[in-house]
């Protein structure tokens, strides 16, 4: 951010479909943080699953599904990263998607999302844009490859949460997913949930596989 502050966004589950964004800032990544808002409502649509992305030019974006999970938005943040601008994109081929994670490689933007099935896993897909974050996004494709051990049609029983560029290995990435233990979710328990980390193989052009 232009303020040289650390900025934190989060998903504040007030009630569905009235979830909002929690925004805070501080001088250190471990805090303390000053709360900017606990009820921020970007574009007036509500906010559910969300993530942030900082582009190579320093501009930052919030990626999110709306309050009733029927629309997906990519909104440009202000220079201090505390608010959204009036510049945003609603890519139609991502409506009804959630759990977004974005990264950039060789000038190409990649966006991984999942479908909607509660805590149960479903097909995660990715799309690419060669015309920028707010440009045109390609048809979504399943990046997971068939495996004898896991079902690639449900992202190896996971849901994307982040794409990590490996420190010291530019252009190399790790898929980070949540494997929710949803058997007892009706009783409020997700304590058995685990994480799935897998290497991403970058192919020619815009191809990526997990």
Helices and strands as residue ranges (DSSP letters): E 6-12, E 20-26, E 33-40, G 42-44, E 50-54, E 60-65, E 72-77, E 84-89, G 92-94, E 98-105, E 108-114, E 125-129, G 152-154, E 159-165, E 173-179, G 185-187, E 194-202, E 208-209
